Structure formats: C-alpha cells, structure tokens
Amino acid sequence: MNIVLIGYRGTGKSSVGRLLAERLGRPLVSTDAEIVRRADQAIPDIVQAHGWDYFRDLESDVCRELAGKDGLIIDTGGGTVLRPQNVAVLKSNGRLFWLTADVSTIVARIGGDKQRPSLTGTKSFTDEVEEVLLDRTPKYQSAADHILPTDHQSPTQVADAIEALL
C-alpha cells in the first residue's frame, strides 16, 4: 500500500513526505518532480510551451505508473485531484491523506516561489489561492481517506499524525 499526500501547494506535502520516507524507510516520489524529470523542463516551462492540458496528461501518466507500485510515499501535485481517474488509480493501492491549510498560511509559505506557475493568470496570488481552493476543496474532500490540517502543525507533527492513522 502507498501513502499518498494530496492537497493544495504549500500545505506541507513535500516536507511531510520526506519525513515519512525517512521514518518508514520507503521511497518518496514527487509526481511534479517526476514530470519535470521526464519532460526535462521546469513546470512553468512545460505549461508555457504546451499548456495545462498537456501537463495534466503527463501527471495522469505518472499517477498511473506510481499506483502500480507498492510501498511508496507519493507527494502529489496540487491539481492531481482534478482528474477523477488520477484519484481512482491512486486509491486502488493507496491511502490518501489530504493536507489542508488556510489561504493566509499558504500565501505565507509559498508567496515568493517562482517555480509554481499561475493557475489563473489574471489574479493576485492571494485571490488565486482563494479561487482555486474554492474549486478544489470538494475534490480533495471526496478523494481523502484522512484530513490533516497543517496550519499550526510542524511537518513532524503532521507526520506523527499520519503514522498514528496507519
């Protein structure tokens, strides 16, 4: 069984994933890092050159492949849940842990990160986070086996909670 971390960017998936991999002796795979490796391009460059649909196709391919493996910690991109087939394949051999955070927490954590392309292209960063979270929250909720707020929790505390749920 895989441990799959889902949630919006900046909720702590990568940090918590690294801790869990170290503690449990499991390989950690980031779907975004795998896409970058395969495309040999940064995510903003992939999106600019080919568009979001192309990026989502690559993401679906990676999810399908990773779901076929066992014993992984999978750190998914924030939009993985946008395609129901991604959720279905990841759930087929994994437990999905939704890491949540308020808009203000997300903005404080990742507001200056230039490796994360705009998802709307037209709004302020805070407005974009609010809009995208509003759209994605039902998808995350529907996909999640467990929900873990990360706002006032360290990555260690979140990893502890996941281990307790296992």
N, C-alpha and C positions, 0 to 999 in steps of 0.2 A: 504494500500500500504506500502511496505517495502522500506527502504533506504538501498541500497546495495553498499558497498565500495569495489572496485576492484583495483588491481594494484600490482606491484612487492613489495616484502618485503622491509620494510624500507621507504616506501613513506608516511607514516603517518596514515594509515588506523585505527590502534588501538587508537591512540591519538585523532584523529578527531571523531571516533566513540563514545568514552567516552564523549566528549564534546556535541555531538549531542544528545546522550541519556539523558544526564543531562538537557540540554536546552529544549528538546521536551517532556521529561517525557516518553520516550519509552524504552523498554528493549533493551539492547545491547547483541548480541550473536556473539561470535567469532567462525567461523567454526573450526579453528585449536584447540581452547580450548575445543570445544565440542568433537572433535575427541580424544583428549588426555583424556578427562573425560571418554568417553565410552570405550576406549582401556585400560585405566588405565596404560598408558605408555607415556613417552615423545615422541615427533615426531621423534627425531633421533633413539630412540629405536624401534619404530614401523617400520621405514624404514629399519633399520639394520636387524631386525628379520624377516620381512615379505616382504620387497621390496616396491618400489614406486607404483606399480600397486595396491597392497593391500591398501596402504594409500589413493590413488585416489578413490578406491571403497568406502572407509569409507567417504571420502569427498563428493562423489556423494550422498550417503545416507543422509548425514546431509543437503546438499543443498535442496534435495527433500523435506525433512521434514520441513525445515525452510520456504521454498517457500509456503507451505501450511498454514502458519500462517500470521497474518496481524499486521501491526504497529510496526515492528521490525526495529532496526538498525542492519544490518548484516555486520560484518567485515570478509571478506573472506580471505582465504589463497592465496598467490600469484599465485599458479598454478590452481586455480579453473577454469579459463577460458580455460584450456587445453582440457576440455571435453565439446563439444557443448551442451550436454544435461544439464550440470550444468547452463550454460548461459541461456538456454531456460526456465528452471524452475524458475530461479531467476527473469528473466524478466517477467514471467507470472503474478507476483504480486509485482513487484518492479521496481524502477528506479535505474539504475546502474551508479555510479559515479566513474570514473577512476582517481585515484590519481597518478600523474606522478612525477618523479624526475630523474635528470641526474645520470649517473653512479657514478660520484665523490660524489654527495650528498648521495646516497645510501651507498657507501662504508664508508663514514664518520659517517653515522648514525648507521650502524649495523655491521661494520667490526669485532668487538670483540665479537659478540653474538655467544655463543656456542650451543644455543638451536635451531639453524637453520642448518639442515644438508646440506652438499654439494649437489648441484643439478647435478653436472657433475662428481665430484670425482677426477678430474685429473688436474684442472687448478688452477691458483692463484685466490684469491677471486675476484679481480677486473676483470680478464679475464672471470671468470664465470658469473659475473653480466652482462658484455657486451654481452656475447654469449646468455645467457638466455633471456635478454631483446630484443635482435635482433629477436629471435624466437617468443617471446610472444607479442611484440608490436602490430602486426596486429590483434592478437586475442583480446587484450584489446580494441583496437580501434573499432573493429567490435562489441564488446559487449556493449560498453559505450553509455549511453544516454547523458552524460556530461563528459568533460575532464577538470581536475583541476590540473595545475602544482603546486607542493608544495615546490620547491627548495628554494625560497626566501620568503616563507609564513610561518607564525606560524600556529599551529593547530587551533587556534582561528580564524585566517583569512580564513582558508580553510573551517571551519565550517560555518562561516558567508556567504561565497560564496555559499555553499550548501543550506543553509536556503533561500538565495535570489532566488535560482533556483527552490525551492519548491513552 
